[in-house]
Amino acid sequence: MLFAQNQPDPKLYAGCIDAVAQVLGRVGFAAGAKPLVGSGLGAADAASQNEQYLQAAVALGKELAAANKE
């Protein structure tokens, strides 16, 4: 799942993200990779211009792909 927000505090919606993960776990979804939180990325191209987030997204993609091979 993808959650988008223009919130500078990365911890503000942590409870919501955790709650969704718990619900998905209860209905049978296996635990996967950790959420990638890109707080304060308000401009339309902000994430694509931030090398830190791009690298984290690639790592997350690799983790998800590896989990699906099992």
BAPASE-688382 format. One record per residue: x, y, z of N, C-alpha, C, O in turn; residue in three letters. Coordinates in steps of 0.1 Angstrom, whole numbers, padded with zeros to 4 digits, always signed. Layout:
REM residues N
XYZXYZXYZXYZALA ...
This chain:
REM residues 70
+0008-0012+0000+0000+0000+0000+0009+0012+0000+0020+0012+0005MET +0004+0023-0006+0011+0035-0007+0003+0046+0001-0009+0048-0002LEU +0009+0053+0010+0003+0064+0017+0010+0077+0013+0023+0077+0014PHE +0003+0087+0008+0010+0099+0005+0005+0110+0014-0007+0111+0017ALA +0014+0118+0018+0011+0130+0027+0021+0140+0026+0033+0137+0023GLN +0018+0153+0028+0027+0164+0028+0028+0169+0042+0024+0180+0045ASN +0034+0160+0051+0035+0163+0065+0050+0163+0069+0056+0153+0066GLN +0055+0174+0074+0069+0174+0078+0073+0165+0089+0085+0161+0090PRO +0064+0161+0098+0067+0152+0109+0064+0138+0105+0053+0133+0103ASP +0075+0130+0103+0074+0116+0098+0067+0107+0108+0062+0096+0104PRO +0066+0111+0121+0060+0102+0131+0045+0105+0133+0038+0097+0140LYS +0040+0115+0126+0026+0119+0129+0016+0108+0125+0006+0106+0132LEU +0018+0101+0114+0008+0091+0110+0013+0077+0112+0008+0068+0106TYR +0023+0075+0120+0029+0062+0123+0018+0053+0128+0018+0041+0125ALA +0010+0058+0137-0001+0049+0143-0011+0044+0132-0015+0033+0133GLY -0014+0052+0122-0023+0048+0111-0016+0037+0103-0023+0027+0099CYS -0004+0039+0100+0004+0029+0092+0005+0016+0099+0003+0006+0093ILE +0008+0017+0112+0008+0004+0120-0005-0003+0121-0006-0015+0120ASP -0016+0005+0122-0029-0001+0123-0033-0008+0110-0039-0019+0110ALA -0030-0002+0099-0033-0008+0086-0025-0021+0085-0030-0031+0080VAL -0012-0021+0089-0004-0033+0088-0010-0044+0097-0010-0056+0093ALA -0015-0041+0109-0021-0051+0117-0034-0057+0111-0036-0069+0112GLN -0042-0048+0105-0054-0053+0099-0051-0062+0087-0057-0073+0086VAL -0041-0058+0079-0037-0067+0068-0032-0080+0073-0034-0090+0066LEU -0024-0080+0083-0019-0092+0089-0030-0101+0094-0030-0114+0092GLY -0041-0096+0099-0052-0104+0105-0060-0110+0094-0066-0120+0096ARG -0060-0104+0082-0068-0110+0071-0059-0118+0061-0064-0122+0051VAL -0047-0121+0066-0039-0131+0058-0027-0126+0050-0020-0134+0044GLY -0025-0113+0050-0013-0108+0043-0001-0110+0051-0001-0107+0063PHE +0009-0116+0045+0022-0118+0051+0029-0105+0054+0028-0095+0046ALA +0036-0104+0065+0044-0092+0068+0054-0090+0057+0061-0100+0052ALA +0056-0078+0053+0066-0075+0043+0076-0065+0047+0079-0064+0059GLY +0080-0057+0038+0090-0047+0041+0085-0036+0049+0072-0034+0050ALA +0093-0028+0055+0089-0017+0064+0084-0005+0054+0088-0004+0043LYS +0075+0003+0060+0071+0015+0052+0082+0024+0049+0092+0026+0057PRO +0081+0031+0037+0091+0041+0034+0083+0054+0036+0074+0057+0029LEU +0088+0062+0045+0082+0075+0048+0090+0086+0043+0101+0088+0047VAL +0084+0094+0034+0091+0105+0028+0084+0118+0033+0076+0124+0025GLY +0087+0122+0045+0080+0134+0050+0085+0147+0044+0097+0148+0041SER +0076+0156+0043+0080+0169+0038+0083+0170+0023+0089+0180+0019GLY +0078+0161+0016+0080+0161+0001+0068+0167-0006+0060+0159-0012LEU +0066+0180-0004+0054+0186-0009+0053+0189-0024+0042+0188-0030GLY +0064+0191-0030+0064+0194-0045+0062+0182-0053+0065+0171-0048ALA +0055+0183-0064+0052+0171-0072+0064+0162-0076+0063+0150-0077ALA +0076+0168-0077+0088+0161-0081+0098+0160-0070+0109+0156-0072ASP +0094+0162-0058+0103+0163-0046+0109+0149-0044+0121+0148-0041ALA +0102+0138-0044+0108+0125-0042+0117+0121-0053+0128+0115-0050ALA +0114+0124-0065+0123+0121-0076+0136+0129-0076+0146+0125-0083SER +0136+0140-0069+0148+0148-0068+0156+0145-0055+0167+0152-0053GLN +0152+0136-0047+0159+0133-0034+0166+0120-0035+0159+0109-0034ASN +0179+0120-0036+0186+0107-0038+0184+0098-0026+0184+0086-0028GLU +0183+0103-0014+0181+0094-0002+0168+0086-0004+0168+0074-0001GLN +0157+0092-0007+0145+0085-0009+0145+0076-0021+0139+0065-0020TYR +0152+0080-0032+0153+0071-0043+0160+0058-0040+0156+0047-0044LEU +0171+0059-0033+0179+0048-0028+0171+0039-0019+0171+0027-0020GLN +0163+0045-0010+0155+0037-0001+0144+0030-0008+0140+0019-0005ALA +0138+0036-0018+0127+0030-0026+0133+0018-0034+0126+0008-0035ALA +0145+0019-0040+0151+0008-0047+0153-0003-0037+0150-0015-0041VAL +0159+0000-0026+0161-0011-0016+0148-0018-0011+0148-0030-0010ALA +0138-0010-0010+0125-0015-0006+0119-0024-0017+0114-0035-0014LEU +0121-0020-0029+0116-0028-0041+0124-0041-0041+0117-0052-0044GLY +0137-0041-0039+0144-0054-0039+0140-0063-0027+0139-0075-0029LYS +0137-0057-0016+0132-0065-0004+0119-0071-0007+0117-0083-0004GLU +0110-0064-0013+0097-0069-0017+0098-0080-0027+0091-0091-0027LEU +0107-0078-0037+0109-0088-0048+0114-0101-0042+0110-0112-0046ALA +0124-0100-0033+0130-0112-0026+0120-0119-0018+0119-0131-0018ALA +0111-0112-0011+0101-0118-0003+0091-0126-0011+0085-0136-0007ALA +0088-0121-0023+0079-0128-0032+0084-0140-0039+0077-0149-0044ASN +0098-0142-0038+0104-0154-0044+0103-0166-0034+0104-0177-0038LYS +0100-0163-0022+0100-0174-0011+0087-0182-0012+0085-0191-0004GLU 
